[in-house]
């Protein structure tokens, strides 16, 4: 029993000794976005940036502690029942943290997360997954990261996530 208590005390000390990443703020989010795309633009309570030739909108609401990254894919008016079913299946197993969504007549790729609990790597991965599901709409429907199971992703889009994570290493 004493050994277990000693081990737990040592582990707690090791965990607290590691430097925790600070909470995400609007300013920190902006620093990361500008590191990924120096041509990014402030946009109201958010930003517009380009990732892999795709325009991404990042909107924040600090009062609600939320952020949303989104890519417009196209009009939702012409979606067939088969399109909708395939997107819902992909949302379950191959889009991972990003999702297909419909709002105001537009089909979107979106990543939504509590702002303060978002860490740098989650943000970068979420941006890449959002771009990946927009680019693979109509074909693989994949976020490009590891597949949860039962979907069509075979790590074909993982390269974009790795590229963005490498860019973000120095932040």
Secondary structure, DSSP 8 states (H G I E B T S, - for coil): -HHHHHHHHHHHHHHHHS-------HHHHHHHHHHH-TT-EEETTEEEEEETTEEEEEEEETTTTEEEEEEEEEESTT--HHHHHHHHHHHHHTSTT-EEEEETTEEEEEEEEESTT--HHHHHHHHHHHHHHHHTTTTT---SS---SSSS--STTHHHHHHHHHHGGG-
